[in-house]
Amino acid sequence: MSVAQTPASPRIAATPELVGLILGYACIALGGLAAAVTGPLQWRLGSWLAAYLVLVGGLAQLVVSAQRRILRTPPTGAAATWLRVLGWPVGNAFVVLGSLTSLPVLTDIGGVVLVAVAVLALVNTRRAGAPVLAWLVRLFYLALVISVPIGLVLATLRAA
């Protein structure tokens, strides 16, 4: 069989949902690694980092990424979906970097991005085909929108 006759290998499309799920599970794994080294290294921010990566970086990323499937909503535009899926880890990167370097301005930038993404995701729940799940997801996003500013104040106080 010549090269021209070789059957094409199957390709996995890099959809926003797939990329987001990979990023979410990667954050959960990184959070586990951070938890594993916190005690032996006596790292003061290690437990915060582990919890943050697992819950905010990982779990929330999974919800943001799988929202359309969970709620059975019609597809949104590709740009809005990519913005939600990639905006979340970008915001988290700023929060983590700002917290670990005691630069509250970076943490604040990340927090603003996270609130914007959570509000965008919240708005996209309005056409949900699963009403009970939609209210749970809305409560989840509302908790994020409320807790992020609280976390920003705490990070600023810790850095001072």
Summary of the structure (lengths in Angstrom):
residues: 160
radius of gyration: 18.3
end to end distance: 68.7
largest distance: 68.7
contacts: 501
relative contact order: 0.12
helix: 79%
strand: 0%
